[in-house]
Amino acid sequence: MKIREGMLITPEEYVAENLWGKTREAAVKKVEELRDMIKQLRSAVEEEKRSEEWKWRPFPSVRISAYYDFIEAAKTYFEAQGWEFEQTAEDIGEKEFNDRIEQIVYIDFDLFNHGIWVDDVRRRIDFGGRYVEVVSYYPFYPDDDTEYGRVTLKGKTKSEILEELRDIRIGRWKPEYYCVNERESFSDWALTITFSDGTEKKFKGDECFPYNFRIFTDLLEITLFEY
């Protein structure tokens, strides 16, 4: 994979330089190489607390997202050639989640800090009305359902927010992100996405997160400690 002057190549350049003119077998091998790079990067940043990978530019979250875009471009190229493109379980999971994204009613996020210096965080992102609202709960009582504040998510329409959620590829996230043992953990977190039919998709972890979690929390205006 090429990086030019600290920047990744575009999906179109990836296809032109890695797939164009190759046999299907050779093209499949290139796609498998991409998936291997994604797996290695995600293991480093999602399973190692403060991984060294975060010191490199572009950030691993940027590289991983770009590699997923390369795979999407490869899929389009395969279809244009009349070739079958083999979907992985992750590919299917992303599509299934994105197909239901308009049905999201709530996104609940809880961050539990075991120490006394940092407050717990409880937020509900409410998609049930005309606008998306962020509901805060009093941080010292994480089991209390009393609202501490409610504000409209500013700057974006509901459809724009849902479209950006699609780009985050939440359907590819793992259910659990644990990277330290219980004695070393200073915080635990849980995320629940509730759909209109009452079904839920849950994620949890300690001090490790999905590779692009910062993009997710920034979009939904959830302020966390630095991680």
Protein Blocks (a to p, Z undefined) as FASTA:
>chain_A
ZZeehiacdfklmmmmmmgopafklmmmmmmmmmmmmmmmmmmmmmcghifklmpccdfk
lmmmmmmmmmmmmmmmmmmnopacdddfklmmmmmmmmmmmmpmbdcdddddfblkbccd
dddddfkbmbdcdddddfklmmbcbdfbdcddehiafklmmmmmmmnommlpcfbdcfbd
fklpcbdcddddddfkopacdddddkbccfklmmmmmmnopacddZZ
